[in-house]
Amino acid sequence: MFENDPPKPAKLDLEQLSVDELKQRIEALKVDIAACEAEIEKKQAHKSAADDFFKS
């Protein structure tokens, strides 16, 4: 592992969470997923622009 890699979070014991806590966790994860997808799109757009620039 590299020094700059963040440590992996400990695995959460989902059995210990209530239904409401699980629903809140799902919503928080959906927000994180949307942020990751937006970042992927941004990076792909930058890569595509760079690829187009260097093709010329």
Long-range contacts (C-beta under 8 A, 24 or more apart in sequence): none
